[in-house]
Amino acid sequence: MSRFLSKRFDGLEEYVPGEQPRDMKYVKLNTNESPYPPSPLVLKRVNSDEVKKLNLYPDPDCKSLRDKLAEFYGVLPENVFISNGSDEILSFSFMAFCDGEKKIAFPDISYGFYKVYGDLYGLDCTVIPLKDDFSIDVDEYCGINKNVVIANPNAPTGMSVSLDDVEKILRSNPDNIVIIDEAYVDFGGTSCIPLIKKYDNLLVVRTYSKSRSMAGARLGFSIASKEITADLNKIKYSTNPYNINRLTLIAGEAALDENHYYEDAANKIIKTRTRLSNALINAGFTVLPSDANFIFVRCPDMDGETLYLELKKRGVLVRHFKTERIKDYLRISIGTDEQIDILLEKIFEITGRKA
């Protein structure tokens, strides 16, 4: 650690992204990217004429995309905030809404950035264990009198919380922000966006990285009350007003104009997820029920790290976490059918099991 870094970050453990090795060609099923490219209209609109305009700043208000998102989701433009990936919204939210008095709670097994942001901003975080079956214990969040952030579907488990349970949390914490991180909702979950008209303490966070095949474009957005959205804009305009580049804004609009393409891709992923889950269950693996573009899997007779390393040797990347409760599980992103065929071949080769 540099001698120049502030001492307040001495104990900070940074977020570790999924590995991106370059030593060989891999079947890459470790970072929950879409296996399908952006839609043809995105490719058409992000063209050389638009690249020539990169000498100009983008619109800091992102007005055209904000208006289109508002129309698409049935809300007002003043309810929409646009960000450089959904991670930026999460960072801004921890910064804007949490302090010594306003604390925050989240599950012990969830998106790793929640803990990182809590530590980064010096917050008092309440970490609530998942139940033994890895479901979220909703009652633990009711009346907690703290801000709450829940990934729904959760990562890395893929399991969802019902809208009724989300409402219970919202109703019982009226003076606190409830952040619902819907990065994976388009693969079988139910969005909370309609609830913003009923609850002014709800912040729904979304991303283009997963179901809209734009992880490399870094585009996220949130939908919330006018008050919460204005708060997020205050942070944005105090840090980086031009947070979305021109080409990403264009791609974001084009993706909405060709939404059927992404719905078809999500349905393909759901179908492939079902096929993979069934094959592994039939072979004796534990597979948690998933509403996401990944599954969470445990082999009955091999630890998670060994299986991960053996797959990597054979050119297949999946995600392994060293956290004690889940160290024997692997998170497997859903790829194309061809990629999943290779994955299954290698898993059965390593374990000696078969569907």
MOLINNOR-V270126 format. One record per residue. RES is the residue in one letter. PSI is psi as a letter, one per 30 degrees, with the letter a starting at -180 (* if undefined). OMEGA is omega in whole degrees, -180 to 180 (none if undefined). D_FIRST is the distance of its C-alpha to the first C-alpha in Angstrom with 1 decimal. Layout:
RES	PSI	OMEGA	D_FIRST
RES	PSI	OMEGA	D_FIRST
This chain:
M	k	-178	0.0
S	k	176	3.8
R	f	-179	6.5
F	f	-178	8.4
L	k	180	7.3
S	k	-178	10.2
K	f	-180	10.3
R	f	179	12.4
F	g	-178	9.8
D	e	-176	8.2
G	g	-176	10.5
L	k	173	10.7
E	j	-174	11.6
E	l	176	12.3
Y	k	180	15.8
V	j	178	16.5
P	l	174	19.4
G	k	-175	22.2
E	l	-180	21.7
Q	i	-176	23.4
P	l	-178	24.2
R	g	-174	26.3
D	f	178	27.6
M	l	178	30.9
K	k	-178	32.9
Y	l	161	32.2
V	j	-166	34.2
K	j	-177	31.4
L	h	-172	31.8
N	f	-175	28.3
T	g	175	27.3
N	g	172	30.5
E	l	172	31.4
S	k	176	35.1
P	f	-177	36.9
Y	k	-178	39.2
P	l	173	38.7
P	l	-177	39.3
S	l	179	42.9
P	e	-179	45.2
L	e	176	45.5
V	e	-180	41.8
L	e	-179	42.0
K	e	-174	45.1
R	f	176	43.8
V	i	-170	40.4
N	a	-176	42.3
S	e	178	42.3
D	e	179	44.1
E	e	177	41.3
V	e	180	38.7
K	f	-179	40.6
K	g	-178	39.9
L	f	173	36.1
N	f	-178	36.7
L	k	175	37.5
Y	k	172	35.3
P	l	177	35.7
D	j	-178	37.6
P	f	178	35.0
D	f	-179	37.5
C	h	-168	37.7
K	e	-176	41.3
S	e	179	43.0
L	e	179	40.6
R	e	178	40.5
D	e	-178	44.3
K	e	176	44.6
L	e	179	42.2
A	e	179	44.1
E	e	-177	47.4
F	e	-176	46.1
Y	g	175	44.9
G	h	178	47.8
V	a	178	45.9
L	l	177	45.9
P	e	-179	43.5
E	f	177	42.3
N	f	-172	41.0
V	k	174	38.7
F	k	-177	35.1
I	k	-171	33.5
S	l	177	29.9
N	i	-172	27.4
G	l	180	27.5
S	f	178	28.0
D	e	-180	24.3
E	e	177	24.6
I	e	179	27.5
L	e	178	25.7
S	e	179	22.8
F	e	-178	25.4
S	e	177	27.4
F	e	-180	24.7
M	e	-171	24.1
A	e	-168	27.8
F	f	-176	29.5
C	k	177	27.2
D	a	-179	26.5
G	f	179	27.2
E	e	-179	30.8
K	j	-178	30.6
K	l	-177	28.7
I	k	-179	28.2
A	k	177	29.2
F	l	-177	28.7
P	l	179	29.3
D	e	178	27.1
I	j	-177	27.6
S	a	-179	27.3
Y	k	-172	25.1
G	f	-178	21.4
F	f	-179	20.5
Y	e	179	22.5
K	e	-180	20.2
V	e	180	17.1
Y	e	177	19.0
G	e	179	20.2
D	e	-179	16.7
L	e	-177	15.6
Y	g	174	18.7
G	h	-174	18.7
L	l	174	22.0
D	j	-175	24.1
C	k	173	24.7
T	j	-178	27.7
V	j	-173	27.2
I	k	-178	30.7
P	k	168	31.4
L	l	175	33.5
K	l	-179	36.9
D	f	179	37.6
D	g	178	38.8
F	g	173	35.6
S	l	180	37.4
I	k	179	36.1
D	i	-173	37.9
V	e	-177	39.2
D	f	180	40.9
E	f	-179	37.6
Y	f	-177	36.7
C	k	180	40.2
G	g	-176	40.5
I	f	178	36.9
N	h	176	36.8
K	l	170	33.2
N	l	-176	31.9
V	k	170	31.9
V	k	-179	30.2
I	k	172	31.8
A	k	-175	31.6
N	j	4	35.2
P	l	-178	35.6
N	l	173	32.6
A	k	13	29.9
P	g	-173	29.6
T	e	-177	33.1
G	g	-176	35.1
M	k	-174	37.3
S	l	170	38.8
V	k	-178	39.8
S	l	176	43.3
L	e	178	44.1
D	e	180	46.1
D	e	176	43.1
V	e	179	40.9
E	e	178	43.8
K	e	180	43.9
I	e	-180	40.2
L	e	-177	41.0
R	e	-173	44.2
S	f	177	42.8
N	h	-172	39.8
P	f	-178	41.6
D	g	-179	39.3
N	l	176	36.1
I	k	172	34.6
V	j	-178	34.9
I	k	176	32.8
I	j	-176	34.1
D	j	-174	31.9
E	h	-179	34.5
A	e	-172	32.5
Y	g	-169	34.9
V	f	-175	38.1
D	f	-179	40.1
F	g	176	40.4
G	f	178	42.6
G	a	178	41.3
T	k	-175	43.0
S	k	177	41.5
C	g	-175	41.4
I	e	179	42.0
P	f	-177	45.7
L	f	-178	44.6
I	f	178	43.1
K	f	-178	46.7
K	f	-175	47.1
Y	j	-179	43.8
D	g	178	42.1
N	g	-179	39.0
L	k	174	38.2
L	j	180	35.5
V	k	-176	35.8
V	k	-179	32.9
R	l	-179	33.8
T	l	171	32.4
Y	f	-170	33.9
S	f	-172	31.4
K	d	-173	33.5
S	f	179	37.3
R	g	167	37.5
S	h	-176	35.8
M	h	-180	33.4
A	e	-179	29.8
G	f	-179	29.0
A	f	-179	30.6
R	i	180	28.3
L	k	175	31.0
G	l	177	31.3
F	l	175	33.6
S	l	177	34.7
I	k	-175	38.1
A	a	177	38.7
S	l	177	40.9
K	e	-178	41.3
E	e	-179	39.5
I	e	-180	36.3
T	e	177	36.3
A	e	177	36.7
D	e	179	33.7
L	e	178	31.5
N	e	178	32.9
K	e	178	32.1
I	e	180	28.4
K	e	-177	28.7
Y	f	174	30.6
S	f	-179	28.0
T	d	-176	25.1
N	i	-178	26.5
P	e	-178	30.4
Y	h	-171	30.5
N	f	179	28.4
I	k	-179	30.8
N	l	-175	31.9
R	e	-176	35.6
L	e	177	35.9
T	e	177	34.2
L	e	179	36.7
I	e	180	39.6
A	e	179	38.5
G	e	177	38.1
E	e	-178	41.7
A	e	180	43.1
A	e	177	41.7
L	e	-180	43.6
D	f	180	46.7
E	h	-173	46.7
N	e	-179	45.7
H	e	179	48.2
Y	e	-177	46.1
Y	e	174	43.1
E	e	178	45.4
D	e	180	46.8
A	e	179	43.4
A	e	178	42.4
N	e	175	45.7
K	e	-179	45.1
I	e	178	41.7
I	e	180	43.4
K	e	179	46.1
T	e	177	43.8
R	e	179	41.7
T	e	180	45.0
R	e	179	46.0
L	e	-179	42.7
S	e	-179	42.7
N	e	-180	46.3
A	e	-179	45.9
L	e	178	43.1
I	e	179	44.9
N	f	179	48.1
A	g	175	46.1
G	g	178	45.1
F	l	169	41.6
T	k	179	40.4
V	j	179	39.7
L	k	177	38.9
P	k	-173	41.0
S	k	170	39.0
D	g	-175	39.6
A	a	178	36.7
N	h	176	36.2
F	l	173	34.8
I	l	-180	35.9
F	k	-163	34.3
V	k	173	35.8
R	k	175	36.1
C	k	-175	37.9
P	f	-174	40.2
D	g	176	39.8
M	k	-179	36.4
D	l	-173	32.9
G	e	-178	30.8
E	e	179	28.1
T	e	-180	30.9
L	e	177	32.8
Y	e	-177	29.8
L	e	179	29.0
E	e	176	32.7
L	e	-180	33.1
K	e	177	30.2
K	e	-176	31.9
R	g	173	35.0
G	g	179	33.4
V	k	179	33.0
L	k	170	29.7
V	l	-176	29.5
R	k	175	26.8
H	k	178	26.0
F	k	-177	24.1
K	f	178	23.0
T	k	-170	23.9
E	e	-174	26.5
R	f	-173	29.4
I	g	-174	29.2
K	f	178	27.8
D	g	179	31.3
Y	l	172	31.7
L	k	172	30.9
R	k	-177	30.8
I	j	176	32.9
S	k	179	33.3
I	j	178	36.9
G	a	174	37.6
T	l	178	40.9
D	e	180	43.7
E	e	178	43.3
Q	e	-179	39.6
I	e	175	40.5
D	e	179	43.3
I	e	178	40.9
L	e	-178	38.6
L	e	178	41.6
E	e	-178	42.9
K	e	179	39.6
I	e	-178	39.2
F	e	175	42.8
E	e	-177	42.5
I	e	-171	39.5
T	f	-176	41.0
G	g	179	44.6
R	l	176	45.4
K	l	-177	47.4
A	*	none	48.4
